Structure formats: structure tokens, C-alpha cells
Amino acid sequence: MLRRTVVSVIASTAVLAADLPCARAAAQRPIPVLAYHRFDPQAARSATVVTTPVLEAQLAWLAARHYRVVPLPAVVAALRGDGPVIDGPAVAITVDDGFRSVYTEMFPLIRRDRIAVTLFINPPAISSGHAYLTWAQIDEMRQSGLVAVQPHTLSHPDFRVERARRAPADFQAFVARELAGSRAQLEARFGTRADILAWPYGIHDAELESAAAHAGYVAAFALGSRAAAPGSDPFALPRYQIYDSDRGARFAAIAEGMPRLAARPAPPQPPGR
């Protein structure tokens, strides 16, 4: 009788342990993930440029309302139930493509305010011209303890175009190179795990998601007009594309995880409004 009781207790404990990640994930509130690209001191010359005064106002808005800016790996772990629940208002900040303005415009602000940011880069682009970051700049940002680096594929392809122009087997091989190659280069260079992906142009489908899982990624981010929530497809997690027009109530709605049409920036307004 005693042996049966002990076995029953052990089995119940194992079930509870197995259910713990699911319970943690269910308790996690959705978290908005912000996606930036480029910055400019004065003018937003394209939809993906955010001016430095607007970025500073957005960061100040978060600080004034006691938002936590959470490192992206912690967000992924919380959504999966593999890490602690992130309580209270929180966002994560990401920046795609590795433009040099990340170093000249954003880095001074996040270093001043001690804000964590994840860069999604295409390794071959780095140190390839004046528009892009250098490896030395990335090393300096990483050494601050604030900036993590994750893959954005090798060549930033439009997978729809590549699928249309390649035979199926060639396309699959191309995708495998893009996903595994970028991961391998970053892990070899930095000696850290590079297992969170950002899809170029936000393009993804079931075949691409399966390839990302096969390449060893634990999560992949696209674009969307909602917060990342527990139960979301881990290889199609949404991020808000941030525009220079995301100010005041418009930025507040994003930080609160409300949906909006991310592809339609509002008309430009004076900074801080």
C-alpha cells in the first residue's frame, strides 16, 4: 500500500512539473514587441525612418509610465513558459537590418537610459558600406550589456520572389543556407546562441517556419498590428513596425498592445505630439 502511495505521489509530481511551463505561459500577458529600422536626427525620409526626437519621446513616454523594456529572449521564454512571467506593463525593442544610425542615433539614448535592445542583422551587410554598422560598432554596443544580436538571414531575401524563380529543391536549399548560415556566422563570431530569427519583410509561411525550426531556431518574428501573446505561433510572432508618426495617443495604443494598421503610417506631426 505504501509503495503504491509513493508511486502515486511521484507520478502526480511529474504531471505537475510537466504542466508548469504551460501554466506559466497561460499566466503571461501579451507583450508588444517594437520593430525599428533606421533613425535620422531631423527628417523621416522614408516610412522606415524614425527621427531621433521622436525616438527619444517614445522612450520617455515608456519611462514616465514605468514600462519595463524587456530583453527579447526573456519575452520568448515567457511566452513559451520556459522563463519567469513578465509582470506589469512591458515592451521589447528590436531593430532590423543593421543600419549605422542605430549606433549614431539610438545607442546614445539606450546607453543613457540602460535600455535593452535586440538587433536583427544580415552578417554579410555589416562593414560593407557607409550605410551599415561596422563590426567594431556592434562589438562596442554588445559590450555595454544592452545590445543583443540575432539573425535576419544572410542576404535579406524576398522569399516569395525566390520561390517563384527557383525549382522546389533549389528553393529549399536556398532557405536552409539563409537560415543556418546567418546563425552559424553570429554564433561563431560572438560565442553566444543566435536562435531567434526576424523574417525579412515579415514574409513567412508554413514551409519557411518548418525550415526555421529545422535550423535550430526557437522563435521567429514577423510584423503585425498586435502584441505577442502566449499561444501565438512561435515562428510567426508579431511586431509593431514603428513609424515617425507614432506619437502621443498613437504610440500609447501600441504600447498597450492594441491593434492598428501597421502598414499605414499617419501623416507626420510635430515631435512629441
C-alpha positions in Angstrom: 0.0 0.0 0.0 2.8 2.4 1.0 4.6 1.6 -2.3 1.5 2.4 -4.3 1.1 5.7 -2.5 4.7 6.7 -3.1 4.4 5.9 -6.8 1.2 7.9 -7.0 2.8 10.9 -5.4 5.8 10.7 -7.7 3.5 10.4 -10.8 1.5 13.4 -9.6 4.6 15.5 -9.1 5.8 14.6 -12.6 2.5 15.7 -14.1 2.6 19.0 -12.2 6.2 19.6 -13.3 5.2 18.9 -16.9 2.2 21.3 -16.7 4.3 24.1 -15.1 5.6 25.7 -18.3 2.0 25.7 -19.8 0.6 27.3 -16.6 3.4 29.9 -16.7 2.7 30.7 -20.3 -1.0 31.0 -19.7 -0.4 33.5 -16.9 1.8 35.7 -19.2 0.1 38.8 -20.5 0.6 39.8 -24.2 3.8 41.9 -24.7 4.2 44.4 -27.6 7.4 44.0 -29.5 8.5 47.2 -31.3 10.4 47.0 -34.6 12.6 49.9 -35.8 14.8 50.1 -38.8 16.6 53.4 -39.3 17.0 56.8 -37.5 17.7 60.3 -38.6 18.5 63.4 -36.5 15.9 65.6 -38.3 13.9 64.1 -41.2 11.9 60.9 -41.8 12.7 60.5 -45.5 11.0 57.1 -45.8 8.5 55.1 -43.9 11.1 53.1 -42.0 12.9 56.1 -40.6 12.2 57.4 -37.1 13.7 60.8 -36.2 15.8 61.0 -33.1 13.5 63.4 -31.2 10.5 61.1 -31.8 12.5 58.1 -30.6 13.6 60.0 -27.5 9.9 61.0 -26.9 8.8 57.4 -27.2 11.4 56.2 -24.7 10.5 59.0 -22.4 6.8 58.0 -22.6 7.6 54.4 -21.6 9.8 55.6 -18.7 7.2 58.0 -17.4 4.6 55.3 -17.2 7.0 52.8 -15.6 7.1 50.4 -18.5 9.8 47.7 -18.4 11.8 47.3 -21.7 12.5 43.6 -21.5 15.2 41.7 -23.4 13.7 39.8 -26.3 15.0 36.4 -25.2 13.1 36.9 -21.9 9.9 37.6 -23.8 10.3 34.5 -25.9 10.9 32.4 -22.8 7.9 33.9 -21.0 5.6 33.2 -24.0 6.9 29.6 -24.2 6.5 29.1 -20.4 10.3 28.4 -20.1 11.0 31.6 -18.1 9.6 33.8 -15.4 6.3 35.6 -16.1 6.8 39.3 -17.0 4.6 41.3 -14.8 3.3 44.8 -15.3 3.4 47.0 -18.4 6.3 45.9 -20.6 7.6 46.1 -24.2 10.6 44.7 -26.1 12.6 46.7 -28.6 14.1 45.3 -31.8 15.9 46.9 -34.7 16.3 45.3 -38.1 19.0 45.4 -40.9 22.0 46.9 -39.1 22.0 50.5 -40.3 24.7 52.7 -38.9 22.1 55.1 -37.4 21.5 52.5 -34.7 24.9 53.4 -33.4 24.9 57.1 -34.0 21.3 57.9 -33.0 19.8 55.1 -30.9 22.7 53.8 -29.0 23.5 57.0 -27.0 19.8 57.0 -25.8 19.7 53.4 -24.7 23.1 53.7 -23.1 21.9 56.7 -21.2 18.7 55.1 -20.1 20.0 51.5 -19.7 17.5 50.0 -22.2 17.9 46.5 -23.7 17.6 46.2 -27.5 17.9 43.3 -29.9 19.5 43.9 -33.3 18.5 41.6 -36.2 21.3 41.7 -38.8 22.4 40.1 -42.1 26.1 39.3 -41.3 27.4 40.0 -44.9 26.0 43.5 -44.8 28.0 44.6 -41.7 31.1 46.7 -42.5 30.0 46.6 -46.2 29.5 50.3 -46.7 28.8 53.7 -45.0 25.1 53.0 -44.5 25.7 50.0 -42.3 27.2 49.3 -38.9 30.7 48.1 -38.6 31.6 45.0 -36.5 33.6 47.3 -34.2 30.4 49.3 -33.5 28.4 46.2 -32.9 31.1 44.9 -30.5 31.0 48.2 -28.6 27.3 48.0 -28.3 27.3 44.4 -27.2 30.0 45.2 -24.6 27.6 47.6 -23.0 25.4 44.7 -22.0 22.4 46.3 -23.5 22.5 45.1 -27.1 22.0 41.5 -28.3 22.4 40.4 -31.9 20.2 37.8 -33.7 19.9 36.7 -37.3 17.9 38.3 -40.1 19.0 35.7 -42.6 22.2 36.1 -44.8 21.0 38.3 -47.7 17.6 39.6 -46.6 15.8 37.9 -49.5 12.2 38.2 -50.5 11.3 34.6 -50.2 8.3 35.0 -52.4 10.5 36.1 -55.3 13.0 33.3 -54.6 10.3 30.7 -54.5 8.9 31.9 -57.9 12.2 31.8 -59.7 13.7 28.6 -58.2 12.9 24.9 -58.6 11.4 23.4 -55.3 14.6 21.6 -54.3 16.8 24.7 -55.1 14.4 26.9 -53.1 14.6 24.6 -50.1 18.4 24.5 -50.2 18.5 28.3 -50.6 16.3 28.8 -47.5 18.4 26.4 -45.5 21.6 28.3 -46.4 19.9 31.7 -45.5 18.7 30.5 -42.1 21.5 28.2 -41.0 24.3 30.4 -42.4 23.4 33.5 -40.6 23.0 31.6 -37.3 26.4 29.9 -37.7 28.2 33.2 -38.5 26.8 35.0 -35.5 27.4 32.1 -33.1 31.0 31.7 -34.3 31.7 35.4 -34.1 30.2 36.1 -30.7 30.2 32.7 -29.0 26.5 33.1 -28.0 23.3 31.5 -29.0 21.7 33.0 -32.1 18.4 31.2 -32.2 15.8 34.0 -32.6 15.0 35.0 -36.2 13.4 38.0 -37.8 11.8 37.3 -41.2 12.8 39.7 -44.0 9.9 41.9 -44.9 7.9 39.9 -42.4 7.3 37.2 -45.0 6.7 33.7 -43.7 4.6 30.6 -44.3 4.3 27.0 -43.1 7.3 25.8 -45.2 9.5 28.6 -44.0 8.5 28.2 -40.4 9.3 24.5 -40.6 12.7 25.3 -42.1 13.4 27.7 -39.2 12.6 25.0 -36.7 14.8 22.6 -38.5 17.7 25.2 -38.5 17.5 25.3 -34.7 15.6 28.5 -34.1 13.3 28.6 -31.0 11.2 31.6 -32.3 10.8 33.9 -35.3 9.3 37.3 -35.6 7.3 38.8 -38.4 5.3 42.0 -38.4 1.7 42.6 -37.3 -0.6 45.0 -35.5 -0.9 43.2 -32.2 1.2 42.2 -29.2 2.9 38.8 -29.0 0.8 36.6 -26.8 1.0 33.1 -25.2 -0.3 30.5 -27.7 0.9 32.5 -30.7 2.7 30.7 -33.5 6.3 30.8 -32.1 7.6 31.1 -35.7 5.3 34.0 -36.7 5.4 36.2 -33.6 4.1 39.7 -34.4 5.9 43.0 -34.0 4.7 46.5 -34.4 6.5 48.4 -37.2 7.2 51.8 -35.6 6.8 54.9 -37.7 7.9 58.5 -37.1 4.2 59.3 -36.8 3.7 57.0 -33.8 3.4 59.7 -31.2 1.1 60.6 -28.3 -2.1 58.5 -28.3 -0.9 56.5 -31.3 2.2 55.3 -29.6 0.3 54.7 -26.3 -2.1 52.4 -28.2 0.9 50.4 -29.4 2.5 50.2 -26.0 -0.8 48.9 -24.6 -0.9 46.2 -27.2 -3.9 47.5 -29.1 -4.2 46.5 -32.8 -3.6 49.1 -35.6 -2.9 49.1 -39.3 0.8 48.9 -39.1 1.2 49.4 -42.9 -0.5 52.8 -42.9 1.5 55.5 -41.1 -0.4 58.6 -40.1 0.5 61.9 -41.5 3.7 63.5 -39.9 3.2 65.6 -36.8 5.5 67.8 -34.8 7.8 65.8 -32.5 6.3 64.9 -29.1 2.7 65.3 -30.1 
